[in-house]
Amino acid sequence: MTLAANGRKTRIVILGGGFGGVYTARHLEKLLRRRKDVEIILVSRDNFVLMTPLLFEICSGTLDVRHCSFPIRAFLRTTRFGEATVQGIDLERRIVHLAAPEQKGELSYDQLVLALGAMTNLTMISGSEHAFTFKTLADALVLRNYLIERMERADVEQDPGRKRRLLTFVIIGGGLVGVELLGELTAFMDGIAPLYKHVNRDEIRFILLQAGGRIMPEIDPKLADYGARVLRRRPGTEIRTGAFVRSIEPGRVHLPEETIEAETIVLAAGIVPSPVVAALPVEKDKHGHIIVDGAMRCKSHPEVWALGDCAFVPAPDGRPYPNLAQHALREAKVLARNIHAVLNGKEPMPFIYDTMGMMGSLGHGKAFGQLLKMRVYGVLAWFVRRSYYLLQMPGWGRRLRIMIDWTFALLFRPDIVKISLDSERALLVRLAASGSVPASAPATGEAAPGKTLLPDVLEHKST
Ligand SMILES: Cc1cc2nc3c(=O)[nH]c(=O)nc-3n(C[C@H](O)[C@H](O)[C@H](O)COP(=O)(O)OP(=O)(O)OC[C@H]3O[C@@H](n4cnc5c(N)ncnc54)[C@H](O)[C@@H]3O)c2cc1C
């Protein structure tokens, strides 16, 4: 038994419940199952792991909200899980500062694993706060609601200029995420447009703005060309390369020689590590990633490890591995082995990995992918991609639910039900704020006397 200096168990604290953090915990559980003197604690702000490659399908409603994630507690066996926000880390005292609703606390550690991921870079383009982000489950839900609301409003809008703005959707960033989102949303609009009798599908515009010379610079150029060809054939879809966005303001995207008016602007143009990582006094690269050695150990603090999107993990050629789920998953395995080695007084090993390939979806049963050296396109790629992510999802219960969602999506039109998160109280407050009813009056659900509710709707629907 190697109890820590203060007589308690040696404590490994993992921060972040994404691919990197949760799989590190899972591998450590296996490696340390006989070690009663070591405890593993994982802290994350949500109690689930988000399967980000499936997030696009939350936006279109193809998948039920919960089916693109899995619960951390059910996935881990001996790790203690705490749902809390990491507010800061004191590297000298080896303490993590945590906050949960109405609670604050400190957690000491002997070994610390940083797997806090990244967030959308809001500092690159001025006015980025006016754009939607696409990183979390809430991002996908909020965007879905907003898109459907634009369609509802466009259906009753009489002013052509205003209707055009409602029906123009701009995605900034032509990397894999921006392109996959474009593919899913164009397919979604094809499916739902017939439900809006006063919106013609040709009136709906999608504009993808990519600063670089080609879309999806992270993948093989032939696959990127295929993606661009497929998407350009969709009605109202424009892909612009060499398009530098200067700034964003509500309802407007400013390019050097043009302003695009659009009510929906999504920013998918790069990520930066979280503010907690940014505040750490350790060596970082110019994007703010923690620079670790090949074994994922922090150079100045050997008891601190980092992996995934918050880390600069060097490949043997010195360049960083890309920030991808497939890398975070594999880094987790090596990192767990390294902590195990260090606890046993052995040397940690470097992480070395050659990517197995990349895949992306374009909606409408089309995808593209590179599997080792082989390129796959169209329905075959779509099938391979779906099968791969299905098998990545732990547990047959979850897999079965996903398969049912996918089967229904093949058979029926996309759903336009919004996920309203307004409580009855919130609805009352909003009604009172609009001046329709006094704050204290109960809402009756009827329009004020002498006024009709949305006259345009009534006019259209009664004909
Ligand atoms: C829409 C989308 C699609 C993607 N598609 C693919 C794909 O097809 N293939 C691929 O390989 N990669 C894909 N990626 C990238 C992939 O998701 C990331 O590379 C991967 O998730 C990185 O894992 P991670 O563990 O480092 O971070 P994450 O998975 O982001 O996990 C970080 C965790 O830390 C938690 N956290 C952050 N800050 C705090 C805090 N202060 N307190 C408490 N908890 C905190 C977060 O809630 C989260 O649970 C995609 C990303 C997105 C956004």
The ligand as a MOL file (V3000), in Angstrom:
LIG
                    3D

  0  0  0     0  0            999 V3000
M  V30 BEGIN CTAB
M  V30 COUNTS 53 58 0 0 0
M  V30 BEGIN ATOM
M  V30 1 C -20.2820 19.2110 -33.4220 0
M  V30 2 C -18.9770 18.4710 -33.3020 0
M  V30 3 C -18.7340 17.3490 -34.0760 0
M  V30 4 C -17.5480 16.6450 -33.9630 0
M  V30 5 N -17.3480 15.5490 -34.7590 0
M  V30 6 C -16.2220 14.8300 -34.6210 0
M  V30 7 C -16.0120 13.6570 -35.4180 0
M  V30 8 O -16.8510 13.3060 -36.2530 0
M  V30 9 N -14.8740 12.9430 -35.2090 0
M  V30 10 C -13.9350 13.3180 -34.2830 0
M  V30 11 O -12.9210 12.6010 -34.1330 0
M  V30 12 N -14.0790 14.4340 -33.5290 0
M  V30 13 C -15.2000 15.1960 -33.6770 0
M  V30 14 N -15.3730 16.3370 -32.9210 0
M  V30 15 C -14.3060 16.7630 -31.9820 0
M  V30 16 C -14.4420 16.0030 -30.6590 0
M  V30 17 O -15.7320 16.1770 -30.1190 0
M  V30 18 C -13.4100 16.5090 -29.6630 0
M  V30 19 O -12.1320 16.4400 -30.2220 0
M  V30 20 C -13.4590 15.6730 -28.4000 0
M  V30 21 O -14.7150 15.7850 -27.7870 0
M  V30 22 C -12.3660 16.1050 -27.4110 0
M  V30 23 O -12.5160 15.3670 -26.2200 0
M  V30 24 P -12.1230 16.0490 -24.8210 0
M  V30 25 O -12.3580 15.0190 -23.7760 0
M  V30 26 O -10.8000 16.6810 -24.9050 0
M  V30 27 O -13.1650 17.2400 -24.6580 0
M  V30 28 P -14.7250 17.1910 -24.5490 0
M  V30 29 O -15.2820 15.9680 -25.1460 0
M  V30 30 O -15.1860 18.5240 -25.0630 0
M  V30 31 O -14.9880 17.1210 -22.9720 0
M  V30 32 C -14.6950 18.1740 -22.1030 0
M  V30 33 C -15.5490 17.9850 -20.8720 0
M  V30 34 O -15.1560 18.9050 -19.8680 0
M  V30 35 C -16.3080 19.5050 -19.3020 0
M  V30 36 N -15.9140 20.8140 -18.8180 0
M  V30 37 C -15.3680 21.8330 -19.5160 0
M  V30 38 N -15.1210 22.8640 -18.7200 0
M  V30 39 C -15.5220 22.4840 -17.4710 0
M  V30 40 C -15.5160 23.1270 -16.2080 0
M  V30 41 N -15.0380 24.3700 -16.0410 0
M  V30 42 N -15.9850 22.4460 -15.1370 0
M  V30 43 C -16.4690 21.1770 -15.2680 0
M  V30 44 N -16.4910 20.5290 -16.4550 0
M  V30 45 C -16.0190 21.1820 -17.5230 0
M  V30 46 C -17.2930 19.5710 -20.4550 0
M  V30 47 O -18.6110 19.7110 -19.9860 0
M  V30 48 C -17.0350 18.2310 -21.1340 0
M  V30 49 O -17.7840 17.2270 -20.5260 0
M  V30 50 C -16.5560 17.0830 -33.0420 0
M  V30 51 C -16.7820 18.2100 -32.2550 0
M  V30 52 C -17.9830 18.9090 -32.3800 0
M  V30 53 C -18.2340 20.1360 -31.5400 0
M  V30 END ATOM
M  V30 BEGIN BOND
M  V30 1 1 1 2
M  V30 2 1 2 3
M  V30 3 2 2 52
M  V30 4 2 3 4
M  V30 5 1 4 5
M  V30 6 1 4 50
M  V30 7 2 5 6
M  V30 8 1 6 7
M  V30 9 1 6 13
M  V30 10 2 7 8
M  V30 11 1 7 9
M  V30 12 1 9 10
M  V30 13 2 10 11
M  V30 14 1 10 12
M  V30 15 2 12 13
M  V30 16 1 13 14
M  V30 17 1 14 15
M  V30 18 1 14 50
M  V30 19 1 15 16
M  V30 20 1 16 17
M  V30 21 1 16 18
M  V30 22 1 18 19
M  V30 23 1 18 20
M  V30 24 1 20 21
M  V30 25 1 20 22
M  V30 26 1 22 23
M  V30 27 1 23 24
M  V30 28 2 24 25
M  V30 29 1 24 26
M  V30 30 1 24 27
M  V30 31 1 27 28
M  V30 32 2 28 29
M  V30 33 1 28 30
M  V30 34 1 28 31
M  V30 35 1 31 32
M  V30 36 1 32 33
M  V30 37 1 33 34
M  V30 38 1 33 48
M  V30 39 1 34 35
M  V30 40 1 35 36
M  V30 41 1 35 46
M  V30 42 1 36 37
M  V30 43 1 36 45
M  V30 44 2 37 38
M  V30 45 1 38 39
M  V30 46 1 39 40
M  V30 47 2 39 45
M  V30 48 1 40 41
M  V30 49 2 40 42
M  V30 50 1 42 43
M  V30 51 2 43 44
M  V30 52 1 44 45
M  V30 53 1 46 47
M  V30 54 1 46 48
M  V30 55 1 48 49
M  V30 56 2 50 51
M  V30 57 1 51 52
M  V30 58 1 52 53
M  V30 END BOND
M  V30 END CTAB
M  END
